[in-house]
């Protein structure tokens, strides 16, 4: 981050402020009622950057966490774009990424727009969404929300399997992500999104069995399929087996148990979900049980990968994914 010589706010120690912000806090991308932004105080700092942007830092009322925001002096665009920009400017990209960035440049030498597009897209997950839990495990936020979806985190990190084939650190990072996903599934196999810690954030008012660790509890078949797919592909790409732990084995049994239970959703499922005062696609009818279904042999899913409710309980593409993943398990 290149700053101009003179800050907008006098007597502010720029190095100390910048260093404090090099470990970004992502909670600001979704400020809840518990996280009201404090008014500007003596702790507030603002600088103009060399490229004409204004860099601001202040703290959340909830727990005094620092916030990073970029905006232009003439207008203030959406927060997400400039917040992500700040992370890109402060997080180092592994050298192993350069092989693939350079390969695109040599394969398409005349297309500079494609070079820029690929580089920005390829490093985006690493530079804007990757955090760390208190246990030191990678936590991948979905982008504009400070929570990790089982599906999204797999899809976001999966392109880095080609890097992991030759980069042991990246292979270990993905292995540790599978370990975190495993813990999430064991905590609640019906949940689709989780908090970085048991902080009670997310849709806690939903009428379902929420916990402080769960951000959202929309049951979707693919949420249980994606972590298994990532575990399998990591093994095939790198020969890593460190994620095949006893916990992982327990999670597989839990996944199979849920899939079997949901083959008889009406008679056996404990799952219910209702969200009040929202559009129909964000909740389940029939007192949270969803549309009545009969046995078909397929496994029931409350929601689609879009997080929209299924009108009919048997989502065929997700059941196809289920079959593929169960073959991985076998």
Phi and psi restraints in degrees (value plus and minus 20) as a CYANA .aco file:
   2 UNK   PHI    -116.7   -76.7
   2 UNK   PSI     100.1   140.1
   3 UNK   PHI    -127.8   -87.8
   3 UNK   PSI     133.5   173.5
   4 UNK   PHI     -93.1   -53.1
   4 UNK   PSI     147.4   187.4
   5 UNK   PHI     -86.9   -46.9
   5 UNK   PSI     -53.6   -13.6
   6 UNK   PHI    -132.3   -92.3
   6 UNK   PSI     102.7   142.7
   7 UNK   PHI     -96.3   -56.3
   7 UNK   PSI     137.2   177.2
   8 UNK   PHI     -89.1   -49.1
   8 UNK   PSI     -52.0   -12.0
   9 UNK   PHI    -122.0   -82.0
   9 UNK   PSI     102.5   142.5
  10 UNK   PHI     -89.6   -49.6
  10 UNK   PSI     134.5   174.5
  11 UNK   PHI      40.1    80.1
  11 UNK   PSI      11.6    51.6
  12 UNK   PHI    -124.0   -84.0
  12 UNK   PSI     109.7   149.7
  13 UNK   PHI     -99.2   -59.2
  13 UNK   PSI      77.3   117.3
  14 UNK   PHI     -80.8   -40.8
  14 UNK   PSI     -69.7   -29.7
  15 UNK   PHI     -76.9   -36.9
  15 UNK   PSI     -63.2   -23.2
  16 UNK   PHI     -84.8   -44.8
  16 UNK   PSI     -61.9   -21.9
  17 UNK   PHI     -85.0   -45.0
  17 UNK   PSI     -64.9   -24.9
  18 UNK   PHI     -85.2   -45.2
  18 UNK   PSI     -64.2   -24.2
  19 UNK   PHI     -79.5   -39.5
  19 UNK   PSI     -57.2   -17.2
  20 UNK   PHI     -86.9   -46.9
  20 UNK   PSI     -42.0    -2.0
  21 UNK   PHI    -121.2   -81.2
  21 UNK   PSI     -19.3    20.7
  22 UNK   PHI     -92.3   -52.3
  22 UNK   PSI     -35.3     4.7
  23 UNK   PHI    -125.0   -85.0
  23 UNK   PSI      68.2   108.2
  24 UNK   PHI     -84.4   -44.4
  24 UNK   PSI     128.4   168.4
  25 UNK   PHI    -124.0   -84.0
  25 UNK   PSI     100.0   140.0
  26 UNK   PHI    -109.3   -69.3
  26 UNK   PSI     -28.7    11.3
  27 UNK   PHI     -77.9   -37.9
  27 UNK   PSI     -43.5    -3.5
  28 UNK   PHI     -89.6   -49.6
  28 UNK   PSI     -34.2     5.8
  29 UNK   PHI     -93.4   -53.4
  29 UNK   PSI     -31.1     8.9
  30 UNK   PHI    -167.0  -127.0
  30 UNK   PSI      60.4   100.4
  31 UNK   PHI     -95.6   -55.6
  31 UNK   PSI     105.0   145.0
  32 UNK   PHI    -116.3   -76.3
  32 UNK   PSI    -198.7  -158.7
  33 UNK   PHI     -83.2   -43.2
  33 UNK   PSI     -44.1    -4.1
  34 UNK   PHI    -100.1   -60.1
  34 UNK   PSI     -30.7     9.3
  35 UNK   PHI    -142.8  -102.8
  35 UNK   PSI      42.3    82.3
  36 UNK   PHI     -94.6   -54.6
  36 UNK   PSI     116.2   156.2
  37 UNK   PHI     -94.9   -54.9
  37 UNK   PSI     111.6   151.6
  38 UNK   PHI     -89.8   -49.8
  38 UNK   PSI     133.7   173.7
  39 UNK   PHI     -83.2   -43.2
  39 UNK   PSI     141.3   181.3
  40 UNK   PHI     -83.5   -43.5
  40 UNK   PSI     110.5   150.5
  41 UNK   PHI    -152.0  -112.0
  41 UNK   PSI    -190.5  -150.5
  42 UNK   PHI     -84.4   -44.4
  42 UNK   PSI     -39.1     0.9
  43 UNK   PHI    -101.6   -61.6
  43 UNK   PSI     -31.1     8.9
  44 UNK   PHI     -92.7   -52.7
  44 UNK   PSI     117.2   157.2
  45 UNK   PHI    -152.6  -112.6
  45 UNK   PSI     123.3   163.3
  46 UNK   PHI    -165.8  -125.8
  46 UNK   PSI     114.6   154.6
  47 UNK   PHI    -157.5  -117.5
  47 UNK   PSI     132.0   172.0
  48 UNK   PHI    -109.0   -69.0
  48 UNK   PSI     115.5   155.5
  49 UNK   PHI    -109.8   -69.8
  49 UNK   PSI     146.4   186.4
  50 UNK   PHI     -83.5   -43.5
  50 UNK   PSI     -45.4    -5.4
  51 UNK   PHI    -116.8   -76.8
  51 UNK   PSI      -3.9    36.1
  52 UNK   PHI      72.6   112.6
  52 UNK   PSI     -15.2    24.8
  53 UNK   PHI    -113.2   -73.2
  53 UNK   PSI     142.4   182.4
  54 UNK   PHI    -128.1   -88.1
  54 UNK   PSI     110.3   150.3
  55 UNK   PHI    -124.6   -84.6
  55 UNK   PSI     101.6   141.6
  56 UNK   PHI    -142.5  -102.5
  56 UNK   PSI     129.4   169.4
  57 UNK   PHI    -162.2  -122.2
  57 UNK   PSI     111.2   151.2
  58 UNK   PHI    -169.5  -129.5
  58 UNK   PSI    -191.1  -151.1
  59 UNK   PHI    -144.8  -104.8
  59 UNK   PSI     131.3   171.3
  60 UNK   PHI    -100.8   -60.8
  60 UNK   PSI     126.0   166.0
  61 UNK   PHI     -88.4   -48.4
  61 UNK   PSI     -46.8    -6.8
  62 UNK   PHI     -84.9   -44.9
  62 UNK   PSI     -71.8   -31.8
  63 UNK   PHI    -166.0  -126.0
  63 UNK   PSI       5.3    45.3
  64 UNK   PHI      38.5    78.5
  64 UNK   PSI      12.6    52.6
  65 UNK   PHI    -100.1   -60.1
  65 UNK   PSI     118.6   158.6
  66 UNK   PHI     -91.3   -51.3
  66 UNK   PSI     128.7   168.7
  67 UNK   PHI    -140.8  -100.8
  67 UNK   PSI     122.9   162.9
  68 UNK   PHI    -132.0   -92.0
  68 UNK   PSI     113.6   153.6
  69 UNK   PHI    -161.9  -121.9
  69 UNK   PSI     116.3   156.3
  70 UNK   PHI    -129.9   -89.9
  70 UNK   PSI     119.5   159.5
  71 UNK   PHI    -176.1  -136.1
  71 UNK   PSI     135.6   175.6
  72 UNK   PHI     -99.6   -59.6
  72 UNK   PSI     132.1   172.1
  73 UNK   PHI     -86.5   -46.5
  73 UNK   PSI     -47.3    -7.3
  74 UNK   PHI    -105.7   -65.7
  74 UNK   PSI     -49.9    -9.9
  75 UNK   PHI    -176.9  -136.9
  75 UNK   PSI     145.2   185.2
  76 UNK   PHI    -138.8   -98.8
  76 UNK   PSI      80.1   120.1
  77 UNK   PHI     -90.0   -50.0
  77 UNK   PSI    -193.2  -153.2
  78 UNK   PHI     -78.6   -38.6
  78 UNK   PSI     123.2   163.2
  79 UNK   PHI     -80.4   -40.4
  79 UNK   PSI     -64.5   -24.5
  80 UNK   PHI     -74.8   -34.8
  80 UNK   PSI     -64.8   -24.8
  81 UNK   PHI     -78.9   -38.9
  81 UNK   PSI     -67.4   -27.4
  82 UNK   PHI    -101.0   -61.0
  82 UNK   PSI     -47.3    -7.3
  83 UNK   PHI     -84.4   -44.4
  83 UNK   PSI     -64.4   -24.4
  84 UNK   PHI     -83.3   -43.3
  84 UNK   PSI     -57.2   -17.2
  85 UNK   PHI     -78.4   -38.4
  85 UNK   PSI     -59.9   -19.9
  86 UNK   PHI     -84.3   -44.3
  86 UNK   PSI     -57.0   -17.0
  87 UNK   PHI     -89.0   -49.0
  87 UNK   PSI     -62.7   -22.7
  88 UNK   PHI     -77.9   -37.9
  88 UNK   PSI     -55.1   -15.1
  89 UNK   PHI     -98.4   -58.4
  89 UNK   PSI     -32.1     7.9
  90 UNK   PHI    -139.4   -99.4
  90 UNK   PSI     -24.0    16.0
  91 UNK   PHI    -135.7   -95.7
  91 UNK   PSI     107.4   147.4
  92 UNK   PHI     -98.9   -58.9
  92 UNK   PSI     114.0   154.0
  93 UNK   PHI    -108.9   -68.9
  93 UNK   PSI     114.8   154.8
  94 UNK   PHI     -76.8   -36.8
  94 UNK   PSI     123.3   163.3
  95 UNK   PHI     -81.9   -41.9
  95 UNK   PSI     -47.1    -7.1
  96 UNK   PHI     -84.6   -44.6
  96 UNK   PSI     -39.1     0.9
  97 UNK   PHI     -88.8   -48.8
  97 UNK   PSI     -48.2    -8.2
  98 UNK   PHI     -82.2   -42.2
  98 UNK   PSI     -50.3   -10.3
  99 UNK   PHI     -77.8   -37.8
  99 UNK   PSI     -63.3   -23.3
 100 UNK   PHI    -101.1   -61.1
 100 UNK   PSI     -52.6   -12.6
 101 UNK   PHI     -84.9   -44.9
 101 UNK   PSI     -63.6   -23.6
 102 UNK   PHI     -88.1   -48.1
 102 UNK   PSI     -54.3   -14.3
 103 UNK   PHI     -83.3   -43.3
 103 UNK   PSI     -59.1   -19.1
 104 UNK   PHI     -84.8   -44.8
 104 UNK   PSI     -59.0   -19.0
 105 UNK   PHI     -85.7   -45.7
 105 UNK   PSI     -59.3   -19.3
 106 UNK   PHI     -98.0   -58.0
 106 UNK   PSI     -50.2   -10.2
 107 UNK   PHI     -94.5   -54.5
 107 UNK   PSI     -55.1   -15.1
 108 UNK   PHI    -145.4  -105.4
 108 UNK   PSI      48.3    88.3
 109 UNK   PHI     -82.7   -42.7
 109 UNK   PSI     -45.0    -5.0
 110 UNK   PHI    -111.5   -71.5
 110 UNK   PSI     -28.9    11.1
 111 UNK   PHI    -125.3   -85.3
 111 UNK   PSI      62.2   102.2
 112 UNK   PHI     -87.3   -47.3
 112 UNK   PSI     -51.9   -11.9
 113 UNK   PHI     -82.5   -42.5
 113 UNK   PSI     -61.7   -21.7
 114 UNK   PHI     -84.4   -44.4
 114 UNK   PSI     -59.0   -19.0
 115 UNK   PHI     -76.5   -36.5
 115 UNK   PSI     -69.7   -29.7
 116 UNK   PHI     -86.0   -46.0
 116 UNK   PSI     -62.0   -22.0
 117 UNK   PHI     -82.9   -42.9
 117 UNK   PSI     -66.9   -26.9
 118 UNK   PHI     -83.7   -43.7
 118 UNK   PSI     -65.7   -25.7
 119 UNK   PHI     -80.1   -40.1
 119 UNK   PSI     -65.3   -25.3
 120 UNK   PHI     -84.0   -44.0
 120 UNK   PSI     -62.7   -22.7
 121 UNK   PHI     -88.2   -48.2
 121 UNK   PSI     -61.8   -21.8
 122 UNK   PHI     -87.0   -47.0
 122 UNK   PSI     -57.9   -17.9
 123 UNK   PHI    -110.8   -70.8
 123 UNK   PSI     -26.1    13.9
 124 UNK   PHI     -79.4   -39.4
 124 UNK   PSI     -68.8   -28.8
 125 UNK   PHI     -78.5   -38.5
 125 UNK   PSI     -64.5   -24.5
 126 UNK   PHI     -86.1   -46.1
 126 UNK   PSI     -58.2   -18.2
 127 UNK   PHI    -111.4   -71.4
 127 UNK   PSI     -38.3     1.7
 128 UNK   PHI    -140.7  -100.7
 128 UNK   PSI     -36.2     3.8
 129 UNK   PHI    -145.4  -105.4
 129 UNK   PSI     -25.5    14.5
 130 UNK   PHI    -111.2   -71.2
 130 UNK   PSI      99.0   139.0
 131 UNK   PHI    -143.2  -103.2
 131 UNK   PSI    -189.9  -149.9
 132 UNK   PHI    -160.9  -120.9
 132 UNK   PSI     116.6   156.6
 133 UNK   PHI    -100.2   -60.2
 133 UNK   PSI     153.1   193.1
 134 UNK   PHI     -82.2   -42.2
 134 UNK   PSI     -45.1    -5.1
 135 UNK   PHI    -102.9   -62.9
 135 UNK   PSI     -23.7    16.3
 136 UNK   PHI      64.9   104.9
 136 UNK   PSI      -4.3    35.7
 137 UNK   PHI    -114.6   -74.6
 137 UNK   PSI     126.3   166.3
 138 UNK   PHI     -88.3   -48.3
 138 UNK   PSI     113.1   153.1
 139 UNK   PHI    -141.5  -101.5
 139 UNK   PSI      98.8   138.8
 140 UNK   PHI    -127.3   -87.3
 140 UNK   PSI      84.7   124.7
 141 UNK   PHI     -91.3   -51.3
 141 UNK   PSI     136.3   176.3
 142 UNK   PHI     -96.9   -56.9
 142 UNK   PSI     -29.6    10.4
 143 UNK   PHI     111.9   151.9
 143 UNK   PSI     -86.7   -46.7
 144 UNK   PHI    -127.9   -87.9
 144 UNK   PSI     -13.7    26.3
 145 UNK   PHI    -154.6  -114.6
 145 UNK   PSI     117.1   157.1
 146 UNK   PHI    -101.3   -61.3
 146 UNK   PSI      26.4    66.4
 147 UNK   PHI    -155.1  -115.1
 147 UNK   PSI     140.8   180.8
 148 UNK   PHI    -131.1   -91.1
 148 UNK   PSI     101.0   141.0
 149 UNK   PHI    -108.0   -68.0
 149 UNK   PSI     118.1   158.1
 150 UNK   PHI     -81.1   -41.1
 150 UNK   PSI     -63.0   -23.0
 151 UNK   PHI     -87.2   -47.2
 151 UNK   PSI     -71.9   -31.9
 152 UNK   PHI     -83.6   -43.6
 152 UNK   PSI     -62.9   -22.9
 153 UNK   PHI     -81.7   -41.7
 153 UNK   PSI     -56.3   -16.3
 154 UNK   PHI     -86.2   -46.2
 154 UNK   PSI     -69.1   -29.1
 155 UNK   PHI     -85.3   -45.3
 155 UNK   PSI     -54.7   -14.7
 156 UNK   PHI     -88.8   -48.8
 156 UNK   PSI     -58.8   -18.8
 157 UNK   PHI    -111.9   -71.9
 157 UNK   PSI     -37.4     2.6
 158 UNK   PHI     -79.1   -39.1
 158 UNK   PSI     -56.7   -16.7
 159 UNK   PHI     -80.0   -40.0
 159 UNK   PSI     -40.3    -0.3
 160 UNK   PHI    -101.5   -61.5
 160 UNK   PSI     -18.7    21.3
 161 UNK   PHI     -82.6   -42.6
 161 UNK   PSI     -53.1   -13.1
 162 UNK   PHI     -89.1   -49.1
 162 UNK   PSI     -49.2    -9.2
 163 UNK   PHI     -94.0   -54.0
 163 UNK   PSI     -60.2   -20.2
 164 UNK   PHI     -83.4   -43.4
 164 UNK   PSI     -42.6    -2.6
 165 UNK   PHI     -80.6   -40.6
 165 UNK   PSI     -48.4    -8.4
 166 UNK   PHI    -142.4  -102.4
 166 UNK   PSI     -25.2    14.8
 167 UNK   PHI    -138.4   -98.4
 167 UNK   PSI      85.6   125.6
 168 UNK   PHI     -83.9   -43.9
 168 UNK   PSI     -55.0   -15.0
 169 UNK   PHI     -85.1   -45.1
 169 UNK   PSI     -60.4   -20.4
 170 UNK   PHI     -88.1   -48.1
 170 UNK   PSI     -58.8   -18.8
 171 UNK   PHI     -81.0   -41.0
 171 UNK   PSI     -61.5   -21.5
 172 UNK   PHI     -86.8   -46.8
 172 UNK   PSI     -58.4   -18.4
 173 UNK   PHI     -80.3   -40.3
 173 UNK   PSI     -65.9   -25.9
 174 UNK   PHI     -87.0   -47.0
 174 UNK   PSI     -59.6   -19.6
 175 UNK   PHI     -78.4   -38.4
 175 UNK   PSI     -62.7   -22.7
 176 UNK   PHI     -90.9   -50.9
 176 UNK   PSI     -49.6    -9.6
 177 UNK   PHI     -84.8   -44.8
 177 UNK   PSI     -62.0   -22.0
 178 UNK   PHI     -80.0   -40.0
 178 UNK   PSI     -58.3   -18.3
 179 UNK   PHI     -83.0   -43.0
 179 UNK   PSI     -60.3   -20.3
 180 UNK   PHI     -88.2   -48.2
 180 UNK   PSI     -63.2   -23.2
 181 UNK   PHI     -80.0   -40.0
 181 UNK   PSI     -57.5   -17.5
 182 UNK   PHI     -80.8   -40.8
 182 UNK   PSI     -65.9   -25.9
 183 UNK   PHI     -81.4   -41.4
 183 UNK   PSI     -59.5   -19.5
 184 UNK   PHI     -83.1   -43.1
 184 UNK   PSI     -64.7   -24.7
 185 UNK   PHI     -83.8   -43.8
 185 UNK   PSI     -61.1   -21.1
 186 UNK   PHI     -85.8   -45.8
 186 UNK   PSI     -52.3   -12.3
 187 UNK   PHI     -87.8   -47.8
 187 UNK   PSI     -64.7   -24.7
 188 UNK   PHI    -183.1  -143.1
 188 UNK   PSI      82.4   122.4
 189 UNK   PHI     -91.0   -51.0
 189 UNK   PSI     -30.7     9.3
 190 UNK   PHI    -111.6   -71.6
 190 UNK   PSI     -28.0    12.0
 191 UNK   PHI    -105.6   -65.6
 191 UNK   PSI     127.4   167.4
 192 UNK   PHI    -126.7   -86.7
 192 UNK   PSI     -39.0     1.0
 193 UNK   PHI    -164.4  -124.4
 193 UNK   PSI     123.9   163.9
 194 UNK   PHI    -151.2  -111.2
 194 UNK   PSI     132.9   172.9
 195 UNK   PHI    -102.7   -62.7
 195 UNK   PSI     139.9   179.9
 196 UNK   PHI     -88.8   -48.8
 196 UNK   PSI     -48.0    -8.0
 197 UNK   PHI    -164.7  -124.7
 197 UNK   PSI     152.8   192.8
 198 UNK   PHI     -97.5   -57.5
 198 UNK   PSI      49.3    89.3
 199 UNK   PHI    -121.5   -81.5
 199 UNK   PSI     -19.6    20.4
 200 UNK   PHI      52.7    92.7
 200 UNK   PSI      -3.5    36.5
 201 UNK   PHI    -101.1   -61.1
 201 UNK   PSI     148.4   188.4
 202 UNK   PHI      78.4   118.4
 202 UNK   PSI    -173.7  -133.7
 203 UNK   PHI    -110.7   -70.7
 203 UNK   PSI      44.6    84.6
 204 UNK   PHI     -91.6   -51.6
 204 UNK   PSI     -35.1     4.9
 205 UNK   PHI    -107.8   -67.8
 205 UNK   PSI     -24.8    15.2
 206 UNK   PHI     -81.4   -41.4
 206 UNK   PSI     126.2   166.2
 207 UNK   PHI    -106.8   -66.8
 207 UNK   PSI      63.1   103.1
 208 UNK   PHI    -183.3  -143.3
 208 UNK   PSI     156.7   196.7
 209 UNK   PHI    -101.8   -61.8
 209 UNK   PSI      49.7    89.7
 210 UNK   PHI     -94.7   -54.7
 210 UNK   PSI     133.0   173.0
 211 UNK   PHI    -151.2  -111.2
 211 UNK   PSI     149.4   189.4
 212 UNK   PHI     -84.4   -44.4
 212 UNK   PSI     -43.4    -3.4
 213 UNK   PHI    -102.5   -62.5
 213 UNK   PSI     -40.0     0.0
 214 UNK   PHI    -111.5   -71.5
 214 UNK   PSI     106.7   146.7
 215 UNK   PHI    -102.3   -62.3
 215 UNK   PSI     -64.0   -24.0
 216 UNK   PHI    -168.7  -128.7
 216 UNK   PSI     126.3   166.3
 217 UNK   PHI    -145.6  -105.6
 217 UNK   PSI      34.0    74.0
 218 UNK   PHI    -111.2   -71.2
 218 UNK   PSI      94.0   134.0
 219 UNK   PHI     -96.0   -56.0
 219 UNK   PSI     104.4   144.4
 220 UNK   PHI    -157.2  -117.2
 220 UNK   PSI     108.1   148.1
 221 UNK   PHI     -72.6   -32.6
 221 UNK   PSI     -64.2   -24.2
 222 UNK   PHI     -84.9   -44.9
 222 UNK   PSI     -42.5    -2.5
 223 UNK   PHI     -82.3   -42.3
 223 UNK   PSI     -49.7    -9.7
 224 UNK   PHI    -110.0   -70.0
 224 UNK   PSI     -40.0     0.0
 225 UNK   PHI    -100.0   -60.0
 225 UNK   PSI     -61.7   -21.7
 226 UNK   PHI     -81.1   -41.1
 226 UNK   PSI     -65.1   -25.1
 227 UNK   PHI     -81.4   -41.4
 227 UNK   PSI     -55.7   -15.7
 228 UNK   PHI     -86.7   -46.7
 228 UNK   PSI     -61.2   -21.2
 229 UNK   PHI     -80.5   -40.5
 229 UNK   PSI     -64.7   -24.7
 230 UNK   PHI     -83.8   -43.8
 230 UNK   PSI     -61.7   -21.7
 231 UNK   PHI     -80.6   -40.6
 231 UNK   PSI     -62.4   -22.4
 232 UNK   PHI     -86.8   -46.8
 232 UNK   PSI     -67.7   -27.7
 233 UNK   PHI     -86.9   -46.9
 233 UNK   PSI     -54.0   -14.0
 234 UNK   PHI     -82.5   -42.5
 234 UNK   PSI     -64.3   -24.3
 235 UNK   PHI     -82.0   -42.0
 235 UNK   PSI     -65.5   -25.5
 236 UNK   PHI     -86.9   -46.9
 236 UNK   PSI     -53.1   -13.1
 237 UNK   PHI    -102.2   -62.2
 237 UNK   PSI     -53.5   -13.5
 238 UNK   PHI    -146.2  -106.2
 238 UNK   PSI     -29.8    10.2
 239 UNK   PHI      47.0    87.0
 239 UNK   PSI      -8.0    32.0
 240 UNK   PHI     -88.4   -48.4
 240 UNK   PSI     116.7   156.7
 241 UNK   PHI    -150.2  -110.2
 241 UNK   PSI     -13.1    26.9
 242 UNK   PHI     -84.3   -44.3
 242 UNK   PSI     -39.3     0.7
 243 UNK   PHI    -106.5   -66.5
 243 UNK   PSI     -29.4    10.6
 244 UNK   PHI    -104.6   -64.6
 244 UNK   PSI      49.6    89.6
 245 UNK   PHI    -114.9   -74.9
 245 UNK   PSI     157.5   197.5
 246 UNK   PHI     -83.7   -43.7
 246 UNK   PSI     -56.7   -16.7
 247 UNK   PHI     -81.6   -41.6
 247 UNK   PSI     -60.9   -20.9
 248 UNK   PHI     -82.8   -42.8
 248 UNK   PSI     -61.4   -21.4
 249 UNK   PHI     -81.3   -41.3
 249 UNK   PSI     -62.0   -22.0
 250 UNK   PHI     -84.3   -44.3
 250 UNK   PSI     -58.9   -18.9
 251 UNK   PHI     -84.7   -44.7
 251 UNK   PSI     -60.0   -20.0
 252 UNK   PHI     -80.6   -40.6
 252 UNK   PSI     -63.5   -23.5
 253 UNK   PHI     -83.9   -43.9
 253 UNK   PSI     -57.6   -17.6
 254 UNK   PHI     -85.6   -45.6
 254 UNK   PSI     -61.9   -21.9
 255 UNK   PHI     -81.4   -41.4
 255 UNK   PSI     -67.7   -27.7
 256 UNK   PHI     -83.0   -43.0
 256 UNK   PSI     -58.7   -18.7
 257 UNK   PHI     -81.1   -41.1
 257 UNK   PSI     -63.4   -23.4
 258 UNK   PHI     -86.2   -46.2
 258 UNK   PSI     -65.1   -25.1
 259 UNK   PHI     -77.9   -37.9
 259 UNK   PSI     -61.8   -21.8
 260 UNK   PHI     -89.0   -49.0
 260 UNK   PSI     -62.5   -22.5
 261 UNK   PHI     -79.0   -39.0
 261 UNK   PSI     -62.1   -22.1
 262 UNK   PHI     -97.8   -57.8
 262 UNK   PSI     -23.0    17.0
 263 UNK   PHI     -90.6   -50.6
 263 UNK   PSI     -43.0    -3.0
 264 UNK   PHI    -143.9  -103.9
 264 UNK   PSI      38.5    78.5
 265 UNK   PHI     -77.4   -37.4
 265 UNK   PSI     -68.4   -28.4
 266 UNK   PHI     -80.9   -40.9
 266 UNK   PSI     -61.4   -21.4
 267 UNK   PHI    -107.6   -67.6
 267 UNK   PSI     -53.1   -13.1
 268 UNK   PHI    -138.4   -98.4
 268 UNK   PSI     -38.4     1.6
 269 UNK   PHI     -93.4   -53.4
 269 UNK   PSI     113.5   153.5
 270 UNK   PHI    -107.3   -67.3
 270 UNK   PSI     -24.9    15.1
 271 UNK   PHI     -99.0   -59.0
 271 UNK   PSI     110.6   150.6
 272 UNK   PHI    -157.4  -117.4
 272 UNK   PSI     127.5   167.5
 273 UNK   PHI    -171.7  -131.7
 273 UNK   PSI     105.3   145.3
 274 UNK   PHI    -160.2  -120.2
 274 UNK   PSI     119.1   159.1
 275 UNK   PHI    -147.2  -107.2
 275 UNK   PSI     106.4   146.4
 276 UNK   PHI    -106.2   -66.2
 276 UNK   PSI     130.0   170.0
 277 UNK   PHI      39.0    79.0
 277 UNK   PSI      22.2    62.2
 278 UNK   PHI    -152.6  -112.6
 278 UNK   PSI     152.4   192.4
 279 UNK   PHI     -85.9   -45.9
 279 UNK   PSI     137.8   177.8
 280 UNK   PHI     -78.4   -38.4
 280 UNK   PSI     -52.8   -12.8
 281 UNK   PHI     -91.5   -51.5
 281 UNK   PSI     -27.6    12.4
 282 UNK   PHI    -122.9   -82.9
 282 UNK   PSI     -12.1    27.9
 283 UNK   PHI    -167.3  -127.3
 283 UNK   PSI     148.0   188.0
 284 UNK   PHI    -128.8   -88.8
 284 UNK   PSI     118.0   158.0
 285 UNK   PHI    -101.4   -61.4
 285 UNK   PSI    -190.0  -150.0
 286 UNK   PHI      39.4    79.4
 286 UNK   PSI      25.9    65.9
 287 UNK   PHI      38.4    78.4
 287 UNK   PSI      16.6    56.6
 288 UNK   PHI      66.0   106.0
 288 UNK   PSI     -19.0    21.0
 289 UNK   PHI    -112.5   -72.5
 289 UNK   PSI     -37.1     2.9
 290 UNK   PHI      67.4   107.4
 290 UNK   PSI     151.8   191.8
 291 UNK   PHI     -76.5   -36.5
 291 UNK   PSI     119.4   159.4
 292 UNK   PHI     -77.1   -37.1
 292 UNK   PSI     117.0   157.0
 293 UNK   PHI    -152.7  -112.7
 293 UNK   PSI     138.2   178.2
 294 UNK   PHI    -131.6   -91.6
 294 UNK   PSI     149.5   189.5
 295 UNK   PHI     -90.7   -50.7
 295 UNK   PSI     112.6   152.6
 296 UNK   PHI    -149.1  -109.1
 296 UNK   PSI     -36.1     3.9
 297 UNK   PHI      82.6   122.6
 297 UNK   PSI     -43.7    -3.7
 298 UNK   PHI     -98.2   -58.2
 298 UNK   PSI     145.6   185.6
 299 UNK   PHI    -121.9   -81.9
 299 UNK   PSI     115.3   155.3
 300 UNK   PHI     -93.9   -53.9
 300 UNK   PSI     126.7   166.7
 301 UNK   PHI    -155.2  -115.2
 301 UNK   PSI     110.1   150.1
 302 UNK   PHI     -93.3   -53.3
 302 UNK   PSI     -54.5   -14.5
 303 UNK   PHI    -155.8  -115.8
 303 UNK   PSI     138.9   178.9
 304 UNK   PHI    -110.2   -70.2
 304 UNK   PSI     151.5   191.5
 305 UNK   PHI     -79.0   -39.0
 305 UNK   PSI     -38.4     1.6
 306 UNK   PHI     -99.8   -59.8
 306 UNK   PSI     -22.4    17.6
 307 UNK   PHI      51.8    91.8
 307 UNK   PSI      -6.6    33.4
 308 UNK   PHI    -113.0   -73.0
 308 UNK   PSI     126.0   166.0
 309 UNK   PHI     -85.5   -45.5
 309 UNK   PSI     124.5   164.5
 310 UNK   PHI     -99.1   -59.1
 310 UNK   PSI     109.0   149.0
 311 UNK   PHI     -91.7   -51.7
 311 UNK   PSI     -60.3   -20.3
 312 UNK   PHI    -133.3   -93.3
 312 UNK   PSI     119.0   159.0
 313 UNK   PHI     -90.5   -50.5
 313 UNK   PSI     -40.2    -0.2
 314 UNK   PHI    -123.7   -83.7
 314 UNK   PSI      81.0   121.0
 315 UNK   PHI    -105.8   -65.8
 315 UNK   PSI      85.8   125.8
 316 UNK   PHI     -81.4   -41.4
 316 UNK   PSI     -68.2   -28.2
 317 UNK   PHI     -79.2   -39.2
 317 UNK   PSI     -58.4   -18.4
 318 UNK   PHI     -88.9   -48.9
 318 UNK   PSI     -54.3   -14.3
 319 UNK   PHI     -87.4   -47.4
 319 UNK   PSI     -53.2   -13.2
 320 UNK   PHI     -85.9   -45.9
 320 UNK   PSI     -61.4   -21.4
 321 UNK   PHI     -82.4   -42.4
 321 UNK   PSI     -61.8   -21.8
 322 UNK   PHI     -75.7   -35.7
 322 UNK   PSI     -65.1   -25.1
 323 UNK   PHI     -82.7   -42.7
 323 UNK   PSI     -62.9   -22.9
 324 UNK   PHI     -81.5   -41.5
 324 UNK   PSI     -65.9   -25.9
 325 UNK   PHI     -86.7   -46.7
 325 UNK   PSI     -58.6   -18.6
 326 UNK   PHI     -85.1   -45.1
 326 UNK   PSI     -48.4    -8.4
 327 UNK   PHI     -89.2   -49.2
 327 UNK   PSI     -55.2   -15.2
 328 UNK   PHI     -80.1   -40.1
 328 UNK   PSI     -65.0   -25.0
 329 UNK   PHI     -82.4   -42.4
 329 UNK   PSI     -62.5   -22.5
